[in-house]
Amino acid sequence: MNEATHPPTLHTEEEGRHEPRHFGAQAAFVILAIACLAVAAMFVKRSSSLTAARAQVVQANATLAQSRADLDSAKTAASGLQSQLDAAKAQLSDTKSRLDAAVSQSSAAQSRLTKLEADQSGLKAQVASANAQSAQLQEQLNKAGESSAALSKQLEEAKGQTADLQSRLASANAEVASLRPVAVKARVLPVVASFEKSFWGGKYTMRVANQGASALKVNIAVSGDTAPPVSATIGQGQSYEVKDLKAGASLVVSGEGYDNMYLTVK
């Protein structure tokens, strides 16, 4: 059996010209694919960087909010501490004023106490001298029988002087003991009162002046008056007036921690 013969295939010049075009299209497609991959990789990298940056911004905002809250808390605490400091300064100033007033008021009592203590020492010395003299006279009495009457009289006088001095010493001791609390805390009200008669009518005006080292609150009551006592705070070196007082009326000026002052309108 004879094989069939096929006519040889003939490549025309047009088919040869299409082969280079097909290869160029493939190369362009590959380059485009590589470029797309590169762009995709850059996009993924940029997305990751953007996500990290956003996370950092969120964290920074949270830190900033916490810092602002801490700052507000610190400001509130500082304001409270400043208020406490101002109150403590005011209390310290008031305490110092009261202390200065007490020291000023107790100076007179302290001076008198010092004088009485000096008198007490002198009386003790006199008592010791009288005792020595009494002992000496007693010895002379024992030795001198003829002059016993005179010596006995002198002895009795010495004993009388001794008893008198001992009584004076006891009185001085009692007065010193009574003045010690006064020296620690003076109770004399540091005010001066004066009366002025009005030109018209027979009424009087009383002026109470504060001579203390600080402001002083006083109560002024009129005896027989049904009205309640008048309360007033008198500043240092200032005075307070009570008007329309009748002649002969009795008044009581009092202050906390001090003895009452009794006055009569005249």
Buried (B, 14 or more C-beta within 10 A) or exposed (E): EEEEEEEEEEEEEEEEEEEEEEEEEEEEEEEEEEEEEEEEEEEEEEEEEEEEEEEEEEEEEEEEEEEEEEEEEEEEEEEEEEEEEEEEEEEEEEEEBBEEBBEBBBEEBBEBBEEBBEBBEEBBEBBEEBBEBBEEBBEBBEEEEEEBEEBEEBBEEBBEBBEEBBEBBEEBBEBBEEBEEBBEEBBEBBBEBEBEEEEEEEEBBBBBBBBBBBBBEBBBBBEEBEEEBBEBEBEBEEBBEBEEBEEEBEBBBBBEEBEEBEBEBE
